[in-house]
Amino acid sequence: MHQINLRILAILSSLLLIGCIGAEPEPEPSPFNGHEWNGANPAPLFTLESMNGSLWSLEEERGKTIVLAFTYSRCYSTCPVISHSLSAAHSQLTPEEKENISFVSVTIDPWHDSPTVLLNWTETNNFTWTHLTGSPDAVVPVLNEFGVAPVSFEDQSEEGYGFDHTQPTYMIDINGNVRVMWDEPDIVIDLFLEDLRLVAE
């Protein structure tokens, strides 16, 4: 009887060992509060016109951490929420961090947002980072590359018009690779800054 029990125990142990060997390892938890980026890298390069009339190139920013957002001046819903969240996050960076981290926003409405319009808009709202525009032929491919192309065009009578669009905000590291994507307009500032400082390490 004792020998039979030992044989049964040996068989069960073998089966358990096989099960352990064949089991899929648990995925590593993400270190980020936003969505860890698993898409293609490096980020697509582009050059657009800033609100000051100068050219801004993603390639020339290599070596800095980039926060890349997409908004437009006549947006009346999610864009103001994102812009003011980014403003709050930017204001909490130290002077040293501001030298190594660039915030930049590309307009979703190049048909209206000229450099002058963007400059007036940023000054009115006390935004302190770069806003980019250009001709539709220059801006729309950037929107397509980053998954922000307007889905539909809506006439809003007194408000003008609006776009139904996705609203990602990307964090790009010093090597030009996207590391994190936030897709909620109401950004939790502390968690956003945790991710940003981790990317900037």
matplotlib code that plots the C-alpha trace (Angstrom):
import matplotlib.pyplot as plt

x = [0.0, 2.9, 4.5, 1.3, 0.9, 4.5, 3.9, 0.7, 2.6, 5.4, 2.9, 1.1, 4.4, 5.3, 2.0, 2.3, 5.9, 4.8, 2.0, 4.4, 6.8, 4.1, 2.4, 2.6, 4.6, 2.6, 3.1, 5.2, 3.0, 3.3, 5.4, 3.1, -0.2, -1.1, -1.1, 2.3, 3.0, 3.4, 3.1, 5.6, 8.7, 10.4, 7.6, 7.0, 9.0, 7.3, 8.0, 5.3, 4.9, 4.7, 2.4, 5.5, 5.9, 9.1, 9.5, 9.4, 10.8, 10.4, 13.7, 15.5, 14.0, 15.8, 17.6, 14.5, 11.4, 8.4, 4.8, 2.8, -0.9, -3.6, -6.0, -7.5, -8.6, -12.3, -12.8, -15.5, -15.5, -12.4, -9.6, -10.0, -9.9, -6.7, -5.0, -5.6, -4.5, -1.3, -0.9, -1.2, 1.3, 3.8, 3.6, 4.7, 8.0, 11.2, 13.3, 15.7, 12.9, 11.6, 15.0, 14.8, 11.1, 9.1, 5.3, 3.9, 0.4, -0.6, -3.8, -6.6, -8.0, -5.4, -8.2, -8.7, -5.8, -3.2, -0.1, -1.7, -4.9, -2.9, -0.7, -3.7, -5.3, -2.3, -1.8, -5.4, -5.3, -1.8, -0.5, 3.3, 4.2, 4.5, 1.4, 1.8, -0.1, 0.5, -1.4, -4.0, -1.7, 1.1, -1.0, -3.5, -0.7, 0.6, -2.9, -3.2, 0.2, -0.7, -4.2, -5.9, -7.5, -11.0, -13.6, -16.5, -17.1, -20.0, -21.7, -22.3, -24.3, -23.3, -20.2, -18.9, -17.9, -16.2, -14.5, -15.4, -11.8, -9.7, -7.6, -4.3, -1.4, 1.9, 5.2, 8.2, 11.6, 15.0, 15.6, 12.4, 10.4, 6.8, 6.7, 3.2, -0.1, -2.9, -6.3, -8.4, -9.1, -9.3, -5.7, -4.8, -1.9, 0.1, -0.1, 0.7, 3.8, 4.9, 4.9, 6.6, 9.4, 9.9, 10.1, 12.6, 15.0]
y = [0.0, 2.3, 1.7, 2.4, 5.8, 6.7, 5.8, 8.0, 10.8, 10.6, 10.7, 13.7, 15.5, 14.9, 16.3, 19.4, 20.0, 19.7, 22.2, 24.6, 24.3, 24.8, 27.8, 31.2, 33.7, 36.5, 39.8, 42.4, 45.2, 48.5, 51.1, 53.9, 55.3, 56.0, 53.4, 52.0, 52.3, 49.1, 50.5, 51.4, 53.5, 55.9, 58.6, 59.9, 63.1, 66.3, 70.0, 72.6, 76.4, 77.7, 80.4, 82.7, 82.1, 80.0, 76.4, 73.6, 70.2, 67.0, 65.8, 68.9, 68.3, 64.9, 64.8, 66.2, 64.5, 65.7, 65.9, 66.0, 67.0, 67.8, 70.7, 73.6, 77.1, 76.9, 73.6, 74.0, 70.5, 68.3, 70.6, 73.2, 70.5, 69.0, 72.3, 73.5, 70.1, 70.4, 74.0, 72.8, 70.0, 72.3, 74.8, 72.2, 71.3, 72.7, 75.2, 72.3, 70.0, 72.7, 72.9, 69.1, 68.6, 70.3, 70.6, 71.0, 71.0, 70.5, 72.1, 69.9, 72.8, 74.2, 75.7, 78.3, 78.2, 80.5, 81.4, 84.7, 83.0, 80.5, 83.3, 85.3, 82.1, 81.1, 84.6, 84.8, 81.5, 82.0, 78.9, 78.9, 76.1, 75.9, 75.5, 74.4, 74.9, 75.0, 74.4, 71.6, 69.7, 69.8, 69.3, 66.6, 64.0, 64.6, 64.0, 60.8, 59.6, 60.0, 58.8, 62.1, 62.8, 64.3, 61.6, 63.9, 67.5, 69.1, 72.5, 74.1, 77.2, 80.0, 78.1, 77.7, 74.1, 71.3, 68.0, 64.6, 63.3, 61.2, 63.0, 61.2, 62.9, 61.2, 61.2, 60.8, 60.0, 61.5, 58.9, 59.8, 56.8, 57.0, 55.6, 56.5, 57.6, 59.3, 59.3, 60.9, 64.6, 65.0, 64.3, 63.4, 65.8, 63.9, 60.6, 62.4, 64.0, 60.6, 59.2, 62.2, 62.1, 58.4, 58.9, 61.7, 59.7]
z = [0.0, 0.9, -2.5, -4.4, -2.6, -3.5, -7.1, -7.2, -5.5, -8.1, -11.0, -9.5, -8.9, -12.6, -13.8, -11.6, -12.9, -16.5, -15.8, -14.4, -17.3, -19.8, -18.1, -19.7, -17.6, -16.1, -18.1, -16.3, -14.9, -16.7, -14.9, -16.3, -15.2, -18.9, -21.6, -22.3, -26.0, -27.9, -31.4, -34.0, -33.1, -33.5, -33.6, -37.2, -37.8, -38.9, -39.2, -38.8, -38.1, -34.6, -33.3, -33.5, -37.2, -36.8, -37.9, -35.3, -36.0, -34.0, -35.3, -34.0, -30.5, -30.3, -26.9, -25.1, -23.8, -25.7, -24.6, -27.9, -27.7, -30.3, -29.8, -31.6, -30.7, -31.5, -29.6, -26.9, -25.2, -24.6, -25.9, -23.1, -20.5, -22.0, -22.5, -19.0, -17.6, -19.6, -18.4, -14.8, -15.4, -17.2, -14.3, -11.8, -13.7, -12.2, -14.3, -15.0, -16.1, -18.5, -20.2, -21.0, -21.5, -24.3, -24.4, -27.9, -29.4, -33.0, -34.2, -35.4, -37.4, -39.7, -41.8, -39.1, -36.7, -38.4, -36.4, -35.4, -34.2, -32.1, -30.7, -29.6, -28.2, -26.2, -24.8, -23.8, -22.0, -20.5, -22.2, -22.1, -24.5, -28.3, -30.5, -34.1, -37.4, -41.1, -44.3, -44.2, -46.6, -44.0, -40.8, -41.9, -42.6, -39.1, -37.7, -39.7, -38.5, -34.8, -35.0, -34.5, -37.9, -37.5, -37.8, -38.7, -39.3, -37.4, -38.0, -34.6, -35.6, -33.1, -32.0, -35.6, -36.1, -34.4, -35.1, -33.6, -33.1, -30.9, -28.2, -27.5, -25.7, -26.3, -24.3, -26.5, -25.0, -25.8, -28.5, -30.4, -29.2, -28.0, -24.5, -23.1, -24.5, -22.4, -24.0, -21.3, -21.6, -17.8, -17.0, -13.4, -13.0, -10.3, -12.3, -15.5, -14.0, -12.6, -16.1, -17.6, -15.1, -15.6, -19.4, -18.9, -16.7]

ax = plt.figure().add_subplot(projection="3d")
ax.plot(x, y, z, "-o")
ax.set_aspect("equal")
plt.show()
